[in-house]
Amino acid sequence: MASSRALDRAAAGLLLAAAGAGAAAALMHQFWATFAGCLLLILLVLAADWQLTARARRQTDDKLTEQQEAAMLPILLDQVPTPLVRVQGTRPSALNRAARQLFGTDDQILPAPPELLSPDSPQVRIEGRLWRIDRVQAPGSSLSVVALIDIEAVERVAEARAASDMIETLGHELLNGLAPIVSLAESAEQAMQRPDTRDRLLPEILGTLARRTDGLMRFTTAYRALARLPNPAPAPTDLHQLAEDLARLFHLQWGGRVALSVEVKAEGPALLDRDQLTQAIWALMNNGAEAAISGASPAAVQLAFSANATGLTISVQDSGPGVAPDLRDRIFRPFFTTKEGGSGIGLSLARQIARAQGGELSLQPAMPTTFRLRLPPTPATA
């Protein structure tokens, strides 16, 4: 590149010298057209030389910028708290400080965990801790970048947020429940001091007080059931038999009013806590039946089981009008309900049961309304 630039400068010098000599000779002999042509040639050579100089300067600046960016990239990656791993074929290597600390290496990870090399592995256990694998695959290449998410840390944050929401909800509900009780007690005390209205007002006040106290008792009982969910006890469970039991219960509760269809795509047993999962699915089915009855189309609920190598998926679909967009993020909150007399713990408890068994419960975005409960693969389902 430097020798080419030197040749260009030498050629430009010769052209300038020749054009200058020609311009001087033309001026002496008063050949004005030749003189103007020589001046134009000089201007063109100077402009070309300026462009070459500017282009060389830009190329130099671009190289400096690329070098600076390449030097900054490792520094920026080291500031990322998430371990990042580069996987080229069967050779994983640490990309940042977090990954080097996790695997105790400066570069290549030895021995390579098989989960890092498998594009289908969702999780990997490293030194007793479980990490979620988020993988970005380069198109048409064996190169991929893996981000390792600390599942336990994420769960701790979620649990802390859930506990905060639970305490806030509990305080709100207790204050809302106790305030009218205090007011009714004061009204009863005042009515007792007025014989002319005592016999008429006191029964009404005490009746209202009893109903409000009963509602507060139901809330407290529901809260205790939600807060004291026992640890799951997984055992091999026949999904076909589980589906038959749920269908039998559903027909006893909703037979003649809501149609039920059941589909089971699974071979062999699944390892899960049958009692807790039955409670979660039953809450979803009841919720779906109530929604279906309020819809315009014939009321129907569909229950589907699907088990394969990726885990167990349970779907409950209903023919109801759907969940309003502004309520989709609130329906899983404890004690939130849009039904008169509802406890608001059905969906919250179902999600808590799913998460306790390592899964998740979600509302699908499209219609018809579908709740999907996913559980991770176990030796039985796999």
N, C-alpha and C positions, 0 to 999 in steps of 0.2 A: 504493500500500500504506500509506504514512504518513497520507494524508488519510482513508482508510477507518478506520484505527486511531484517529484523532482523533475521527471521528464516533461510533465505538463508545464511546469514553471519555466524550464529551459526553452521549450517550443514557444511559449508566450513571449519570452524575452527576445527571441529571434524575430518573431513577427513584429514586435514593437519597434525593434531596431530598423528592420526593413521598411516599415510604414513611416517611421520618422525620417529616414533618409529620402524616401520617395516624396514626402511632404515638403522637405527642404528644397529638393530639386525642382519640384513643381512650382514652388513659390518663387524661385529665382527666375524661372522662365515664364512665369505668369500663366501656368497651365491650371486655371482655377478649378476646372472639373476634376482633374487628377488630384489637386490639393485637397478638395472636399472629400474625395474617395479615400485618400490616405487618412484623413482625420477620422472619418467614419470607421475605418478599419481599426485605428488605435482605440476608439471608444468601445468597439465590440470586443477587442482582446482584453481590455481592462475590465469590462463587465463580466466576461467569462471567467477571468481570473478571480474576481470578487466572489462569484457564485461558487467556484471550486473551494475557495477559502472558507466560505460560510458553511458549505456542506461538510467539509472536514471538521470544522469546529462543532457542528451539530452531532456528527458521529462520535466525536470524542466525548461530548457531554452525555450522549445516550449511553456510551459504555460506562462512564462514571456513575450514571444513575442506576444502571443495571447492577453494577458491582455493589453500590450502596444498598439497593433493595435486597440483593442476595445476602449481604452481610446482616441486614436487619431481620430477615425472616426467622433465623434460629432464635434470635433474642425475643421476638414477638411470640413464637411458639412456646418458649420457656415460661412466659407469663400466663399461659393458659393452664388453669388448675386441673383440667380433665386430661388423663393420660391418653396420648395419641400414638398410634403404632402404624408403621408403614409395613405393608405385607406385599412382598414381591415373590410370587410363586409360593415356595415353601420356606421362605426366609423372612420372618418378622423382625423388625428393628424399631428401637425406641426413637420417637421424633422429638420429644420435649422432656423437660426436667421431670415432670410428673410421672411419665412412663419409665424413665431411667430409675427413679426412686422406687417405683412399684416393682420392677423386675430385677433391680440390682445390677444393671448393666449400663455401659456407655454407648452401646450400639446394637449388635445383634442379640436377640433374645434366645437363650439356650437353657434348657430344652424348650422348644416351641410348643405351647399349649395347642392341642389339636383343634380346639374351638376357634382359635384365631385364624387357622388355615381353612376352616370350613365356611363357605359363604352362607350356609343355612343355620349356623349355630346362633341362637339369640342371646346366650349367656355363657359366662366362663367363671369358674371359681379359682381364685388366686389367693393362696395362703389363708384359706378358710373363709374368705369374703366373696360374696357373689357380685359380679359386675355384668351389666347389660352391654351388649355389643351393638353399636351403631356403625354400620359399614357404608363407605362410599366407594363404589367400584368404578375404575376408569374404563370407559367404553372400549371394547376390542382389545383389552389388555389384561394381564394377570396382576396388575398393580391395583392395590386398594389401600385406603386409609381407614383405620378403625379407631373410633372414640369409645373409651371404656367409661361407663356411667356407674358410679357406686350406688347399687340398689338400696343397700341398707341406709346410706345417708339420705337418699331421696325419700325412703319410707319414714325416716325419723322426722324429716321436715314436714311430710304429709301428716304424720301422727300429731306433731305439735300443732299444726294448723287445725286439724280436726278437733283436738282437745280444746283449743281456744274457742273454736266455733261452738263446741258443745257447752262449754262453760257460759259463753255469752247467751246462748239459747236458753239454757237452764235458768240463768238469772232473770232473763226477760220474762219467761213463762211463769216463774214463781212470783215475780212482782205483779204481773198481770192477774195471777190467780188470787193472791193474798189481798190486793187492794179492795176488790168488791166484798171479800169476806169481812174485812175490817169495817167497811162501811155498813154492811148488813147487820153486823153485831151491834154497832152504835145505834142503828135504827131500831133494832129489837129492844135495846135498853131504854130508848126514849119511849117506845110504845108501851113498855111495861109501866111507865110512870103516868100514863094517861088511860084511866079506866074506861073512858067513853069510846076510845078507839082501839083499845088493847085486843078485845076479842075479834075484831074485824081485821086488823093489820098484822097481828103477831103470827097467825098461821101462814099468811102469804110470805112474810119475811123469812120465817123458819124454813118453809118449803124451798124458797129460792136459795137460802143459805145451804141447805142440804144438797141441792143439785150442784151448786158451785163447788162445794167441798168434794163431792163425788167425782166431778170432772178433774179436780186437782189431784185426787188420788189415782185416777186412771193415767194421768200424765206422768206422775211419779213412778208408777208401776212400769209404764212403757219405757221411761228413761233408764230404769234399773235393768230392764231386759236388754236394752241396747248397749249399756255401758259394761255389762258383766257377761259378754259373750264368751263362752269357754273356748279353750284352744281346740282346734279341729283334731279329730281322731280318725285319720284315713284308714279305710278298709276296702278290700275288693268288693265292688258293687256292680250288680247286673243292671245295665242301663235299660234294657227292655222291661225288666220287672219294675224298676223305678218309674218308668213312663206309664206302665199299667196302673200302678198305685195312684199316681197323680191324676190320671184320667178318671179313675173310679171316684176319687174325692171330688173332682171337678163336676162330674155328672150328678153327684149327690147335692152339691151346692148350687149349680147353675143349670142342671138338666132341664130342657124344655124352653129355656130362655136364651142360652148362648150355645152355639154349636162349637164343638172342639174337634180338631184334627191333630193327630200325633204322627210324627215321623222319627224313626231311630235308624241312623246309619252308623253302626258300631259293631265290632266283633269282639267278644270276650269282655271281661269285667274292666272297670275303671277304678283306680285307687283314689277314694275321696271320702269325706265325712258325709255319709248318707243323710243323717238326721238334719244337719245344718243346711246341706244343699237342698233338701226337700223343703225346708222352711223358706229358703230364698226363692226357689222356683214357684212355690205356692203363692208367695206374696206377689210375684210378677203375674201369675195367672189370674189371681183375683183382681189385681189392678187392671189387667187387660179386659177382663169380663165387665167390670164396671164402666170402663171407657167404651167398650163395644155397645153396651146397652144404650149409652147416650148418643150414639152415632145414628146417622140416617139410614145406612145400609143394614142388611140383616146382620145381627150380632154374631160374631165368630171370633174364635181364638185359635191360633196354631202354635203347637209346641213341637220343637225339633231338636234332636240330639245328633251330633256329628263328632266322631272320635277318630283321630288318625295320628300320624307321627308328630304333627304340630301341636297336639293337645286336644282338649275337649271343648266343644262349642255348644252352648244351649241357647236357643232363640225362642222368644215368646212374642208373637205377633198378634195384633188385634185389628178389628175393623172400625175402631173408633175414629173420632174427628182429629186426633193427633194432639201433640203438646204445643202450646203457643210458644213462639220463638223467645219471648221474654221470660218464659218459665223453664226453659230447657236446662239452664245452669243451676236452677234452684230446687229441682224436684228431688235431688239426692240429699238435700240438707236435712238433718234430723228435725223432726216435728213440723216440717213444712208440708202443708196440705191445702188442696183447693176443694176438698170434699167436706160437706157439713158433717160434723161428728167424727171425722177421720183423725187418726192418731199421728199421722205423718212419719211413721217409723218403718213402714213396709219396704220402700225402696232403699232407704238409708241402711236398714239392717241387711237387706239382700246384698248391697255393695260391700258392706263390712264382712259378710260371710265369704264373698268371692275373694276379697283381698286377703283374708286370713288364710285362705288355701292357695295363695300365690297367684290368683287370677285377677280379673277385672270385670266390672259390669258397666255397660255403656248403652246410651240411647242412640240408635242409628239416625243419621241425618235425613234420610229420605222416607217418604210414605210408602206403604202403610207403617204405622207405629210399630217399631221392632226394638225390643230390649235384647241385647246379646251379652251372655255371660261366658267368658273364656277362662279356662283353667290350663295351666302349663302341662306339657307331657309328663307322664309318670311311667315307670316300668310297665304298668298294666295297660295304659292307653297306647304306649308306643309298641 
